[in-house]
Each structure stands twice: as C-alpha cells, then as structure tokens.
Amino acid sequence: SNIEEQLKIGTIARLVEEKGVFDVISCAESLGNQFQFEVIGEGEQRPELTNQAPANVTFHGAVDNDSIPNYLSNFDIYFQPSKHEGLCMTAIEAMACGLPVVASSVGGITESVVPGETGYLCEAGDIECFCNRLQQLRADPDLRNEMGAAGRHRVQTRYSQAVLVDRFEQVLMKTKTV
C-alpha cells in the first residue's frame, strides 16, 4: 500500500475511563493525518471525547456484533489502550482477522498478544510508546502482514470456538453458587 495513504487504526471499546480512549485522541494528535483512527463503541465519555478529538478520529458509536468483522477487515492495525481489561475478546477477534495489535499490557491482553510476534504491548497510558509502535508498523507493511498472520495463527491454535466454549464453561463452573 502507498506510504502516502492514511493507515486505519481501529479501536473497539466502551467509551468509559477503564478503556483508555483518551489515549487514542492523544495518539491521533501526536501522529497527525497519516493515521486515521476509527473508534467503535458507545459510553459516558463520548461527548467529551468527540469534543476533544482532532479530525483524524471518527466515532462510529455502537455497532452490531455481526458487523464487527467488516469493520476489522478495513483496519490496518488494532489499538487497545485499556487501563484495565479482562479476556479482551476484541483483541482476539482483531488477531483472528489478521491484524497486528498495539495494546497496553493489562489483563488478558498479555495472554493474547505476543510482543514482537503478533503485535506490541506498552505500559497503560504510555502515549510515546503507543505512537512509536504505530509509526514502526506504518513504516513496515511486511511487518504488519507477518504480525497479522502470526496473530491469526495464534487464534486458530489457541482460541478455536471449542477452546473458548470450554474456557467459559470452566469459568462458569468456578463461579457457580453452590
């Protein structure tokens, strides 16, 4: 792809404090118009976020689960700057769609994303690290493709439907009240 064209950076998150969406805005301001940030999700921070967002951030609001793969397939990089996170299904879905992931090293993200192999992890709130990693991936389309392919392979081997169903059943068994 042409180095002049905008790279699409996607984030899927509830627009609440723990998801770190203000970090998307900081990165968009810092990185400028070579990057187009697409944010999917709804939440209490939306008015404040949209007020502060530069022109290279688009808010799509909540979308239907079935259309998430369509959005993901239009992104070049998946970005999850959460402050706190559980299993983080969206990062797993992004990897399944062959996207490299730049994310904060919190919660389940640290089990899904292999730094240097399927994407990059930064400390939560480390804007400089996020920006550096996004720029590194912008400059190297081959690296994006390699990481995307590695992520897809990881999901296929670790997070097949059967494995996820099994995991969720184990969680349910553990949390069931006796």
N, C-alpha and C positions, 0 to 999 in steps of 0.2 A: 504493500500500500504506500501511496505517496507520502513522504515525510511532511508535506505541507498541509495535508488534510487533518482535520480535528480527530483526535483519538477520543473514543467514547468511554467514559469511566462510569460504571454503574454501581449504585448502592440501593439495596432493598432493606428498609428498616422502618420500624415505628418511629415517628418523629418525637422522641422523648429523650430526656437527658442521658440515660444509660447507653444510648446508641451512638452518641458522639457525632451527630450530624453537623454540628457547627464546625467540626474539623474538615468536613467536605468543603464548606464555604471558605475556610482559611486556605486550603489547598488550591481551590479554584482561583482565589485572589492572587496567591503566590505564583501559580503556574501560568495563568493567563490563557489566552484564546486558542492555543494549540490543543487544549484539552476541553472537552465538553462533558460536564458532569450531569448525570441523569439520576434523579432520586425518586424511588418508588416507595410510597408509604404515606401514612396519614398520622396525625397526632397533635398534641397540645402545642408543640413548638413551631408548627407550620407558619403561623402569621409572622413570628419573629424571624424565622429562617428566611422566608420569602422576602421580607423587608431588607435583610442584610445581604442577600445573595447577589453576586455580580451576574452579568448577562450570560456567562458560560455555565450557569447552573439552571437546570429545568426540573421542576417538581411535577410529577405525574399523578400525585395522590395515590389512593389505594387502588390496586388493580386485582382482578380476579386471579386466583391461583393458577387457573388453566392458561392464562396468558403470560405468566412469568417466563416460561421458556422462550417465548417470542421476543420479549424484551432482552433477556440474557443473550440471545443469539445476535443481537445488534450491538452488544458491548464489546470492547476490546480488552478491558481489564475490569475485574470486580474489586470493589473497595469497601471494606467493612471496618470503620474506625471506632468500633464499640468500646465503651468504658467497662462494660460487664457483658457477659454473653453466656448462654447455656450451650446446647449442642450446636447451634447455628446452622440450621438446615439451609439457609440461603447461600452460605459459603460452599456447602456441599453441592447444592444444585448448580452453582456457578462453575464449579470444577467439573461436574458432570457434563456441562455444556462446553467444556474445553477452554475455560477462561483462566488465565493466571490470576491469583488473588493477592492483593495487598491488604493487610489487616493488622489490627492490634493483637498483641499476644495475650489474649484473655480467654478464660473458659475453654469451651470445646473447640474454639478456633485453633488452639495449639495442638490439638489432636488431629485436626483435618489437614491443615496447611503445613507442608514440609518446607522450611525456609531454604531458599536456593534451589529447590527442586520443583515445587508446584506453585511457588509464589514467595512473598516476603512478609515477615512479621516485624512490627515496630512496637515500642512501648506505647501504651494508650496515651493519646494526646501529643505524641511527638511529631509535630507538623513537618519539621525539617526532614525526618526520616521518611515519612509518607511521601513527601514531594520528591525526594531523591530517588526513591524506589519507582515511583510513577514515571519520572523522567528517564530512568535507566531502561524501563520496559518500553517507553516510547521510542527510544533510540535504537532498539534492537528487536525488530519484528520476529527474527528467528528464535530469540529467547522467549518471546511471548508464546510462539507456537509450541516450542519444546515444553515450557511450563504448563501450558494448557493441555497438551497431550498427556503429560505426566499426571496432572490432576484428574483428568478423565479416567486414566488407567487406575489410579488410586481409588476413585469412587467405585469403579466397576469391580475391583477386587475386594474392597473393604466395606462398601456401603450398598451392596446389592439390596434389592427390596426385601429378600428373605432375611438378610442380616439385620436390617433396620427393624423389621417386624419383630424378630427375635429379641433385639435390644429393648424395644419398647415394652415387650411382654415381661422381660426381666425387671424393668423399672416398675411396671405396674404391680408385679408380684411383691416387690420390695416395699412398695408404698401402700399396699392394700391394708386397710384397718382390720385387725383380727377381732 
